[in-house]
Amino acid sequence: MRSLSALLFAFLSAVAAAIPAQAADGTIAIVAAQNFYGDIARRIGGDRVSVASIMSNPDQDPHLFETTPGVVRQIADARIVILNGANYDPWMEKLIAAAPRPGRTIISAAQLVNAKPGDNPHLWYAPATMPAVAKAIAAALTQADSAHIADYAARLGSTLADLDRIAQRIAQIKAKHAGKPVTATEPVFGPMAAALDLTMRNQNFQLAMMNDTEPSARDVAAFEDDLKNGKVKVLIYNKQVSEKLTERMLAIAAKAKVPVVGVTETQPANVSFQDWMLGELDALDKALTGPNS
């Protein structure tokens, strides 16, 4: 950890030297489009930042989100703004453009991992995304407040260590279950399933559901056949979205005794990002290890 902290300190020192900028008195205002990015920002910034996360209700369908004047004001005042990108939150880009501020730093997860519109936009489920976002946040804070570079470097180090727990758990599950066929009602968990080297089925169905279009009769029939005839080991579903077709597939899975694992697009309250991910990974591991798997 000492050598890691030294490397991180050197990295942030280079950033500070490149763009010297001192934060104003008080905390640095950060606005995150989603609360999992806000969680990472809060961890790295500590008491030097005030973080507002726009989408933070795990019981709300994120696709039904609507902006408010309060959100516009928060973005207008923000020194650092974090968004997902890849067309997941296009409303955020419009709000940023409508409320410009000199010297603002905009962090796009999609840009950091070279994701583009048309790719799976649930980037936080890809193991490489959050470490990249954490480093970008630390760099932005260093630019805004170089006097506290050592604090940001130390918090970045501990954050990356916690995120590495997710990578270690992924490696364990991959070693046990790589290649097993699974399915999902939406592609929310897709990047994580790919990291686990699982075989994801019914992807046309998932894309239709994500894009709020009707899956074809052929895709619906294939999905039902996979469940009824045990062609998949687990059904993954988005707990935040309630659709009749989703409920139908859950009922079929229950009857066929196919294990079901629920995931969310929003970080649950009072849970850290790494514990959220680890909890879902543990549930998936348990389901894949069960007697029907």
C-alpha positions in Angstrom: 0.0 0.0 0.0 2.9 2.4 0.7 4.4 2.0 -2.8 0.9 2.3 -4.3 0.3 5.5 -2.3 3.6 6.9 -3.5 2.7 6.2 -7.1 -0.7 7.8 -6.7 0.9 10.9 -5.1 3.3 11.2 -8.0 0.5 10.9 -10.5 -1.6 13.6 -8.8 1.4 15.9 -8.3 2.0 15.8 -12.1 -1.7 16.7 -12.6 -1.4 19.6 -10.1 1.7 20.9 -11.8 0.1 20.7 -15.2 -3.0 22.8 -14.3 -2.4 24.8 -11.1 -5.8 25.7 -9.7 -6.7 26.5 -6.1 -10.2 25.7 -4.8 -12.2 28.5 -3.3 -13.0 28.6 0.4 -15.4 25.9 1.5 -16.2 22.6 -0.1 -15.9 21.7 -3.7 -19.3 21.1 -5.3 -19.6 17.8 -7.2 -22.7 16.6 -9.1 -22.9 13.0 -10.2 -25.6 11.8 -12.6 -25.8 8.5 -10.7 -25.2 7.8 -7.0 -22.5 5.2 -7.5 -20.3 7.8 -9.2 -21.3 10.1 -6.3 -20.2 7.5 -3.8 -16.8 7.2 -5.3 -16.4 11.0 -5.4 -17.4 11.3 -1.8 -14.9 8.7 -0.7 -12.0 10.4 -2.5 -13.0 14.0 -1.6 -13.9 13.4 2.1 -14.9 16.5 3.9 -13.4 18.7 1.2 -16.3 18.1 -1.1 -20.1 18.3 -1.2 -21.6 15.7 -3.5 -25.1 15.7 -5.0 -26.3 12.5 -6.9 -29.2 13.1 -9.2 -30.4 9.5 -9.6 -30.3 7.9 -6.2 -33.5 6.1 -5.6 -33.1 2.3 -6.1 -36.9 1.9 -6.1 -37.4 4.2 -9.1 -37.2 3.2 -12.7 -34.2 5.2 -14.0 -35.8 5.3 -17.5 -38.6 7.4 -16.2 -36.3 10.1 -14.7 -37.3 13.8 -15.4 -35.1 16.8 -14.6 -36.2 19.6 -12.3 -35.1 23.2 -11.8 -33.3 22.1 -8.7 -31.1 19.7 -10.7 -30.3 22.5 -13.1 -29.1 24.8 -10.3 -27.0 22.0 -8.8 -25.2 21.5 -12.1 -24.8 25.2 -12.6 -22.9 25.5 -9.3 -20.8 22.3 -9.7 -17.0 22.5 -10.0 -16.9 18.9 -11.1 -19.7 17.0 -12.9 -19.7 13.2 -13.4 -21.9 11.4 -15.9 -22.1 7.9 -17.4 -22.3 8.8 -21.1 -22.7 6.3 -23.9 -26.3 7.7 -24.4 -27.3 6.4 -21.0 -28.0 9.8 -19.6 -28.2 12.2 -22.6 -30.3 14.6 -20.5 -27.1 15.2 -18.4 -25.2 16.4 -21.5 -28.0 18.8 -22.3 -28.1 20.2 -18.8 -24.3 20.7 -18.7 -24.5 22.6 -22.0 -27.4 24.7 -20.7 -25.5 25.7 -17.5 -21.9 26.4 -18.5 -19.3 27.3 -15.9 -15.6 28.4 -16.5 -13.1 26.0 -15.1 -15.6 23.1 -14.6 -14.3 19.6 -15.0 -16.6 17.1 -16.7 -15.9 13.4 -16.2 -17.5 11.0 -18.6 -17.2 7.3 -17.7 -17.8 6.4 -21.3 -14.9 8.6 -22.5 -12.6 7.1 -19.9 -13.3 3.5 -21.1 -13.8 4.3 -24.8 -17.5 3.4 -24.8 -19.8 4.9 -27.4 -23.5 5.1 -28.1 -24.7 1.7 -29.2 -22.5 -0.1 -26.7 -23.9 -1.6 -23.5 -24.3 1.6 -21.5 -24.3 0.0 -18.0 -20.6 0.8 -17.7 -20.4 0.6 -13.9 -20.8 -3.2 -14.2 -17.6 -3.4 -16.2 -14.7 -4.0 -13.8 -12.4 -1.4 -15.4 -14.8 1.5 -15.2 -14.8 2.5 -11.6 -11.0 2.5 -11.1 -10.8 4.8 -14.1 -13.5 7.1 -12.8 -11.8 7.1 -9.3 -8.5 8.2 -10.8 -10.2 10.9 -12.9 -12.0 12.3 -9.8 -8.8 12.4 -7.8 -7.1 14.2 -10.7 -9.9 16.7 -10.9 -9.8 17.4 -7.2 -6.1 17.8 -7.3 -6.5 20.4 -10.0 -9.1 22.3 -8.0 -7.3 22.0 -4.6 -3.7 21.1 -4.9 -3.0 21.9 -1.3 -4.7 18.7 -0.3 -3.0 16.4 -2.8 -1.7 14.0 -0.2 -5.2 13.5 1.2 -6.7 12.8 -2.3 -3.9 10.4 -3.1 -4.4 8.5 0.1 -8.1 8.2 -0.4 -7.7 7.2 -4.0 -5.4 4.4 -2.8 -7.9 3.0 -0.3 -10.7 3.3 -2.9 -8.8 1.4 -5.5 -7.9 -1.3 -2.9 -11.6 -1.7 -2.1 -12.5 -1.9 -5.8 -9.8 -4.6 -6.2 -11.9 -6.7 -3.9 -14.5 -6.8 -6.7 -11.9 -7.9 -9.2 -10.7 -10.7 -6.9 -14.3 -11.9 -6.4 -14.9 -11.9 -10.2 -11.8 -14.0 -10.7 -13.0 -16.6 -8.1 -16.5 -16.9 -9.7 -15.0 -17.0 -13.2 -12.8 -19.9 -12.2 -15.9 -21.8 -10.9 -18.5 -21.0 -13.5 -17.0 -19.8 -16.7 -19.0 -20.8 -19.7 -22.3 -21.5 -17.9 -25.3 -20.3 -19.8 -27.4 -17.6 -18.2 -30.1 -15.2 -19.4 -31.5 -11.8 -18.4 -34.6 -9.7 -18.9 -32.4 -6.6 -19.7 -28.7 -6.2 -20.4 -28.0 -4.3 -17.1 -25.6 -7.0 -15.8 -24.1 -7.7 -19.3 -20.7 -6.2 -18.7 -20.2 -8.1 -15.5 -21.5 -11.3 -17.1 -18.9 -10.9 -19.8 -16.2 -10.3 -17.2 -17.3 -13.6 -15.5 -17.1 -15.3 -18.9 -20.7 -16.5 -18.7 -22.6 -17.4 -21.8 -25.4 -14.8 -22.1 -28.4 -15.9 -24.0 -31.5 -14.0 -25.4 -29.7 -10.8 -26.1 -32.1 -9.6 -28.7 -34.9 -9.9 -26.1 -32.8 -7.9 -23.6 -32.1 -5.1 -26.1 -35.8 -4.8 -27.0 -36.7 -4.5 -23.3 -34.0 -1.9 -22.6 -35.1 0.2 -25.6 -38.7 0.0 -24.5 -39.8 -1.9 -27.6 -41.7 -5.1 -28.0 -39.5 -8.2 -28.3 -40.4 -10.4 -31.3 -42.6 -13.4 -30.8 -39.6 -15.6 -31.9 -37.4 -14.0 -29.2 -40.1 -14.4 -26.5 -40.6 -18.1 -27.4 -36.8 -18.7 -27.3 -36.6 -17.1 -23.9 -39.4 -19.2 -22.5 -37.9 -22.4 -24.0 -34.6 -21.7 -22.3 -36.3 -21.4 -19.0 -38.8 -24.3 -19.3 -36.2 -26.7 -20.6 -33.3 -25.8 -18.3 -31.1 -24.4 -21.0 -29.9 -21.6 -18.7 -28.6 -21.9 -15.1 -29.8 -18.5 -13.8 -32.3 -15.7 -14.8 -31.0 -12.2 -14.0 -33.5 -9.4 -13.8 -33.7 -5.7 -13.2 -35.5 -5.1 -9.9 -36.1 -1.5 -10.7 -38.2 -2.1 -13.8 -41.7 -3.6 -13.6 -43.0 -5.0 -16.9 -45.6 -7.6 -17.5 -43.3 -9.6 -19.8 -40.6 -9.6 -17.0 -43.1 -10.8 -14.5 -44.1 -13.5 -17.0 -40.5 -14.7 -17.3 -40.1 -14.7 -13.5 -43.1 -16.9 -13.1 -41.9 -19.3 -15.7 -38.5 -19.5 -14.1 -40.1 -20.1 -10.7 -42.1 -23.0 -12.1 -39.1 -24.5 -13.9 -37.0 -24.0 -10.7 -34.5 -21.8 -12.5 -32.7 -19.6 -9.9 -33.4 -15.9 -10.1 -31.0 -13.1 -9.2 -32.1 -9.5 -9.0 -29.8 -6.6 -9.8 -30.4 -2.8 -9.9 -29.2 0.2 -11.9 -29.0 2.4 -8.8 -26.8 1.8 -5.8 -28.9 0.9 -2.7 -29.1 3.3 0.2 -26.5 3.0 3.0 -24.4 0.5 1.0 -21.0 1.2 -0.6 -20.4 0.6 -4.3 -18.1 -2.4 -3.6 -20.5 -4.0 -1.1 -23.3 -3.5 -3.6 -21.4 -5.3 -6.4 -20.0 -8.0 -4.0 -23.6 -8.7 -2.7 -24.8 -9.3 -6.3 -21.8 -11.4 -7.1 -22.3 -13.5 -4.0 -26.0 -14.0 -4.9 -25.0 -15.1 -8.5 -22.3 -17.4 -7.2 -24.9 -19.1 -4.9 -27.4 -19.4 -7.7 -24.9 -20.9 -10.1 -23.7 -23.4 -7.4 -27.2 -24.6 -6.6 -28.5 -28.1 -7.4 -30.1 -26.9 -10.6 -26.9 -25.5 -11.9 
